Amino acid sequence: MNILLTGATGFVGKSLYRELIVQKYNLTCVFRKWHKKERQLSEFGTGNRYFVDDVDGNTPWSACLKGIDQVVHLAGLAHTVNGDDPDLHRRFFSVNHEGTRNLAAQAAQHGVKRFVFMSSIMVNGKTSSAGPFCETDRANPQNAYAAAKYEAEKSLEKIGADTGMEVVILRPPLVYGSHVKANFLKLLDLMYSGVPLPFGAVSNKRSFVCLENLVDAVCLCLCHEKAANQTFVVSDHQDLSTTQLMQKIAAAMGRKPRLVAVPEKYMKICLSLAGLDHMYDRLWGNLQVDASKIQMLLGWKPRVTVDHGIMTTVQWYLSTRRHKRKAKVQV
């Protein structure tokens, strides 16, 4: 099977690339033109490559879509805290919506059979106060990033309905694993620092998905007949409170967690006064998903457990820190 993969240099993309190579798919990887000068492309072998200036509503795709059976679209502008910036709002829709719609439309014109799109659980909302999110919930995007992802989903569904191209949409919660970045990496840094943290009595519930499990779900969605024209939320099937997550990270690091039981109301007031309400939502709020649909319809189950996933993530993190210290000593 011939697959076009966008976002191959990203956190999820690199791992998916390696797995698709193992499964002997014929891959064409899309890169930004400025990647040509970077060493990181060496890990992608000498296979088919396609370079673009940017991913938006004007990107030409015809040259790389000939003979392609399926597209996995991971490329996009990542979510950031400063989501109220007008120019960033425009770019979210340019890249994540129009870029997706444009690629899908050209893919359908070239006879691509299936289009797999990596969306986000943020399409459902920031917090799941009424219960775990599932695929049938009414969309409730709370920022430009989520709204652009949702508009992309709607465009894909229309293109699929008009052309017959099969569309599969995945909405993962927070993804963690080796080479993780952003918020999860910050949590690792906090636990490694050894400073006391106010997470000793957080009773929320949040869903996560290990990188290996997400990659496994994408691979299944590529080949399973019943995945066609479906939307799936996916998780490790084990929800954790922020306190439990920090305890597991500390245990994997071989450290005793220094977690202080600070009342939730006090933290909410302090973070609000500091203009950090988003931190309260992420660390004290609920964000659960019900991933039973993909399990029942496709027979998918998480390949690795939460404990194993956190352990391998921490091992990578500690190894990275050792390499950095060694490099400083050598300098």
Secondary structure, 3 states (H helix, E strand, C coil): CEEEEECCCCHHHHHHHHHHHHCCCEEEEEEEHHHHHCHHHHHHCCCEEEEECCCCCCCCCHHHHCCCCEEEECCCCCCCCCCCCHHHHHHHHHHHHHHHHHHHHHHHHCCCCEEEEECCHHHCCCCCCCCCECCCCCCCCCCHHHHHHHHHHHHHHHHHHHHCCEEEEEECCEEECCCCCHHHHHHHHHHHHCCCECCCCCCCCECEEEHHHHHHHHHHHHHCHHHCCEEEECCCCCCECHHHHHHHHHHHHCCCCCECCCCHHHHHHHHHHCCCHHHHHHHHCCECECCHHHHHHHCCCCCCCHHHHHHHHHHHHHHHHHHHHHHHHHC
